[in-house]
Amino acid sequence: MSGFALVAPFAAIGLYEASRRRELGLDTSWAHVFDLRRSPSLASILGLGLVLLTIFICWQAAAELLYVWLFGPTAPKSLSGFLTEVLTTSRGWTLIILGNVIGFVFAVVVLSISVVSFPLLLDRNVGVAVAVRTSVKAVLASPVTMALWGLIVAVSLILGFLFAFLGLVFMLPVLAHANWHLYRKVVDHADPV
């Protein structure tokens, strides 16, 4: 579940397209959401999606390595035994603390490279490098605002997961539309790069 946040910006691409079409006064029916496959930036969108997938795989590998380092290669015998071990031992607390620190680093990287990248790629025919550079510049220019946005996204996704994943049906469109407006506020319409 945690790793979903690392690929969510790519997963929301159709919702960004709906926001773009709405802004332009175009039809926003689901049939048109998939018109993005004709976008001149499609290769860049897919390339950045692949980058996020790679980061997700690296995050999974880091989590696995941390677990094996602390608990060894054998799987836990039961969920209750695992929870007891994690919550009542020093190596369990080490797993919690280091796991959160490592996850935070991955989340910051993903937020930095993707917060405005996907909307920019949909909006203009630019490459991945330009989109990522623009996104990182936006984060560096307003780190507190972007950190707050990252926190809002994280809390919203957690709430979405708590309601048996059904909450994501409501949270993802709201987050994607809000992120589109964040992109519009952050990136100058005349010269995004």
Secondary structure, DSSP 8 states (H G I E B T S, - for coil): -TTHHHHHHHHTHHHHHHHHHHHTT---SHHHHGGGGG-TTHHHHHHHHHHHHHHHHHHHHHHHHHHHHHH-SS--S-HHHHHHHHHHSHHHHHHHHHHHHHHHHHHHHHHHHHTTHHHHHHHS---HHHHHHHHHHHHHHSHHHHHHHHHHHHHHHHHHHHTTTTHHHHHHHHHHHHHHHHHHHHS-SS---
